[in-house]
Structure formats: structure tokens, C-alpha cells
Amino acid sequence: MRPIAPCCGILFLLAAALFASLAPNRHESAQAAEAAAPAKPSDEVVERARREVKMLDDLYKTAIVFINDTYVEDGDEVAAGEIARNLFDAMRKKGWHDARLVDATGEPMNADNAPRDEFEKAANRQILKGKTYYEEIVQADGKNYLRAATVVPVVNKKCILCHPGHELGEVLGTVSYKLPLE
């Protein structure tokens, strides 16, 4: 067997030491994961976010129904769903929160309204079973969020202009909210 040249042995030891220093230490990895996970939000913070969702939901739905009742005559005007998407987009761009319409009929009029994730699918299942509100607390990007969904039913006959074949009170979808818990 041929002996390893001294310089090769030193390079080998240096490479081994470097590799060992880069390899994750299980104890350090666990500590880093714990440090990266946000602390559980207080009950007060969660309750404040719930109230905010309820206020936003009342505001959005009242405004959209008012606009629909006041300006929609025959279904050729801007649809209530389009107004909602524009409002939600403006709030998101200003950094307030995320909100979006999610179809619960299985036949979205706009492909962007199909459920996007497991939360929205679970919310639709619960809303279709008769609940009017569904929520989860989730973590994303190192932060806590309240994910909430509220029912969007056919509230008047003008809704049927754009949603023919549906009846008053029937569930069309949900409004899905994502608010940071701060």
C-alpha cells in the first residue's frame, strides 16, 4: 500500500473538517427550527383578527350588494364578483390582508375562483354543510396567520342574473381571508 503524501493528507483532513462543520448538527438544527417557528399567538391577538374578519366581511358584502342593487339592471353591467375581486386586490396591494372569492359550486364562473389549497377546500366542505364561518391558524413565512372563510349565498334576485339556475339562499362560494396575527 502506498503512503498518502503529506499534502494530500492535510487536504483530506481539511476537507473532512470543513464537511463536518457544514453538516447540520441535530441539536443545533432543532434549536434553529424552534427559533424560526413563530410563537403561538395570544388569545387576544386571535380574537382581534376574528373581529377584523367579521368587520371586513360585513363591509365588503354590504358594499357589493349595495352596488349590485343600485347599479345592476340586466346583468350586462360589471358583475358583483368583479367588484369584489377589485376591492380585494386593492387591499392586498396596500398590504392590509388577502381576501378572495372561492367557488363552492364546483363550476366556477372564473377559473381564478377555484379553491387553491387545502384550507379553501376544507372551508368549502364546512360551508356546504351549513356553517357560515370556518377558520384555521396557520404559519407561513415565519409568521402566524388567521385563515378564515365566510359564506357567499345568493342574497337577492339580481345575483341570479349572473348565476342563473341558482336559488335565493343557495351557497355560491366563500370569501377566503388571510390576516397576519400581530
BELWORA-V821930 format. One record per pair of residues at least 4 apart in sequence whose C-alpha atoms are under 6 Angstrom apart, sorted by the first residue. I is the first residue (numbers start at 1). J is the second residue. If there is no record, write none. Layout:
BEGIN
I_J / I_J
END
This chain:
BEGIN
25_29 / 37_142 / 38_142 / 38_143 / 53_57 / 56_60 / 57_61 / 58_62 / 61_65 / 62_66 / 64_68 / 65_69 / 66_70 / 67_71 / 68_72 / 72_77 / 75_161 / 85_89 / 88_99 / 91_96 / 92_96 / 92_97 / 92_98 / 97_179 / 98_177 / 98_178 / 99_176 / 99_177 / 100_175 / 100_176 / 101_113 / 101_174 / 101_175 / 102_113 / 102_114 / 102_115 / 102_173 / 102_174 / 103_108 / 103_113 / 103_114 / 103_173 / 104_124 / 104_172 / 104_173 / 105_172 / 115_120 / 115_121 / 123_134 / 124_128 / 126_131 / 127_131 / 127_132 / 132_150 / 132_151 / 133_149 / 133_150 / 134_148 / 134_149 / 135_147 / 135_148 / 136_147 / 137_145 / 137_146 / 138_144 / 138_145 / 139_143 / 139_144 / 144_181 / 145_179 / 145_180 / 145_181 / 146_178 / 146_179 / 147_177 / 147_178 / 148_176 / 148_177 / 149_174 / 149_175 / 149_176 / 150_174 / 150_175 / 151_174 / 152_171 / 152_172 / 152_173 / 152_174 / 153_169 / 153_170 / 153_171 / 153_172 / 154_159 / 154_168 / 154_169 / 154_170 / 155_168 / 160_164
END
